[in-house]
């Protein structure tokens, strides 16, 4: 009986031990995924943004010619998969009512202003398959210089009286997108 127990332990160790050693996990992503969330005063979610955070790493980010992202071209507003923004209820984004739902967030950066785009296509990679005819909302927001360079592209929310401002910033530029709750 003792021999049977020892043999069983040995077999289990060989089977499960080799399986555990055979697992290969991917390295840390160079542009890690992040989530920015805006919650109302009742702590319920209002807006969620899922995006990847590319890093500056000493490179020129925005430029006419040699930047990582070219001025005047549609950008996925992050890295890897296109940035996804979910509105849990109808909201005013800029001057436009946006129905509750999930959209892709694209931008067209320039030195002075960015065009913010909410697009109805989902599950896209980059801006390669971007189709303007699928835009739900498109508006311009002034660009501002940062006090100090931002190493990793970042999105954050700052509460306001009637909602939140969504800040998007990278390198030496940021924009501030007003988002307000629609009164029922």
C-alpha positions in Angstrom: 0.0 0.0 0.0 2.8 2.4 0.9 4.5 1.6 -2.4 1.3 2.5 -4.3 1.0 5.8 -2.5 4.6 6.7 -3.3 4.1 5.7 -7.0 1.0 7.8 -7.2 2.8 10.8 -5.7 5.7 10.3 -8.1 3.3 10.1 -11.2 1.4 13.2 -10.0 4.6 15.1 -9.6 5.9 14.2 -13.0 2.5 15.0 -14.7 1.7 18.2 -13.0 5.4 19.3 -12.6 6.1 19.0 -16.3 2.9 20.9 -17.1 3.8 23.8 -14.8 7.3 24.0 -16.3 5.9 24.0 -19.8 3.9 27.1 -19.4 5.3 30.2 -21.1 3.9 33.6 -20.2 4.3 36.7 -22.3 6.6 39.5 -21.4 5.2 42.8 -20.0 3.7 44.8 -22.8 5.7 47.8 -24.0 2.5 49.9 -24.0 0.6 48.6 -21.0 -3.2 48.6 -20.9 -4.9 51.0 -18.6 -8.4 52.0 -17.6 -9.6 55.5 -16.7 -13.0 55.8 -15.0 -15.4 58.7 -14.2 -18.0 58.0 -11.5 -20.8 60.3 -10.5 -21.4 61.6 -7.0 -23.4 58.5 -6.3 -20.2 56.5 -7.1 -22.0 54.8 -10.1 -19.9 54.6 -13.3 -20.6 57.2 -16.0 -17.6 56.9 -18.4 -14.9 54.2 -18.8 -11.9 54.4 -21.1 -9.8 51.4 -22.0 -6.5 52.3 -23.7 -2.9 51.3 -24.1 -0.2 53.7 -22.9 2.7 54.3 -25.4 5.9 55.7 -23.9 7.9 58.7 -25.2 11.3 57.1 -24.4 13.2 60.2 -25.7 11.4 60.2 -29.1 9.5 63.0 -30.8 5.9 62.2 -30.2 3.8 64.7 -32.3 5.4 66.3 -35.4 4.7 67.1 -39.0 7.2 64.6 -40.4 9.3 62.5 -38.0 7.1 62.2 -35.0 5.7 58.9 -33.7 2.2 60.4 -34.4 1.9 62.8 -37.3 0.0 66.1 -36.9 -3.2 66.1 -39.0 -3.6 62.3 -39.2 -6.1 60.1 -37.4 -4.6 58.5 -34.3 -6.0 55.6 -32.3 -5.4 57.7 -29.2 -3.1 55.3 -27.5 -1.3 52.1 -28.7 -2.2 48.6 -29.9 -6.0 48.2 -30.1 -8.0 51.3 -30.7 -9.1 53.1 -27.5 -12.6 52.2 -26.3 -14.9 54.6 -24.5 -18.1 53.5 -22.8 -20.8 55.9 -21.7 -23.1 54.3 -19.1 -25.8 56.8 -19.7 -26.5 59.6 -22.1 -23.9 62.4 -21.7 -23.0 65.7 -23.3 -19.5 65.5 -24.8 -18.5 68.9 -25.9 -21.7 70.3 -27.3 -23.1 67.0 -28.5 -25.5 64.5 -26.8 -24.0 61.1 -26.9 -26.2 58.1 -26.3 -25.2 55.5 -23.7 -23.0 52.9 -25.4 -19.5 51.9 -26.4 -17.5 53.7 -29.0 -13.9 53.9 -30.4 -12.1 57.1 -29.4 -9.9 58.5 -32.2 -8.2 61.9 -32.3 -6.5 64.1 -35.0 -3.8 66.0 -33.1 -2.3 69.3 -34.3 -0.2 71.7 -32.3 -3.1 74.1 -31.7 -6.1 71.8 -31.5 -7.2 68.2 -31.6 -10.2 66.8 -33.4 -12.0 64.3 -31.0 -13.9 61.5 -32.8 -16.3 59.0 -31.3 -16.7 56.2 -33.9 -19.2 53.3 -34.0 -16.7 50.6 -35.1 -15.5 48.5 -32.2 -12.8 45.9 -31.8 -10.3 47.5 -34.2 -6.6 47.5 -34.1 -5.0 50.9 -34.5 -6.5 53.4 -36.9 -5.8 51.4 -40.0 -9.4 50.4 -40.6 -10.8 53.8 -39.5 -13.9 54.8 -41.5 -15.0 58.5 -41.2 -18.6 57.5 -42.3 -18.9 55.5 -39.0 -18.3 58.6 -36.9 -21.0 59.4 -34.4 -19.4 62.6 -33.1 -16.5 64.8 -34.3 -15.5 68.1 -32.7 -12.4 70.2 -32.1 -10.8 71.0 -28.7 -7.9 73.5 -28.1 -4.5 71.9 -27.3 -2.5 73.2 -24.4 1.2 73.0 -23.5 2.0 70.9 -20.4 4.1 72.3 -17.5 6.4 69.3 -17.8 6.7 66.5 -20.4 4.4 63.5 -19.9 6.4 60.3 -20.5 3.5 57.9 -21.0 0.3 58.8 -22.9 -2.3 59.3 -20.1 -6.1 59.8 -19.8 -7.6 61.0 -16.5 -10.9 62.5 -15.3 -11.3 65.6 -13.1 -14.8 66.1 -11.6 -16.7 69.3 -12.4 -19.9 70.7 -11.1 -22.1 68.9 -13.7 -19.8 66.0 -14.8 -16.1 65.7 -15.5 -13.4 66.9 -17.7 -11.5 64.2 -19.5 -7.8 65.0 -19.9 -5.7 63.4 -22.6 -2.0 64.2 -22.5 1.3 63.1 -23.9 4.7 64.7 -24.4 4.2 68.4 -24.1 0.5 68.6 -25.1 -2.9 67.9 -23.5 -6.5 68.5 -24.2 -9.5 68.9 -21.9 -12.8 67.4 -23.1 -15.9 68.5 -21.1 -18.4 65.7 -20.3 -21.6 66.5 -18.5 -24.5 64.4 -17.3 -27.8 64.9 -19.2 -30.6 65.9 -16.9 -33.5 63.6 -17.2 
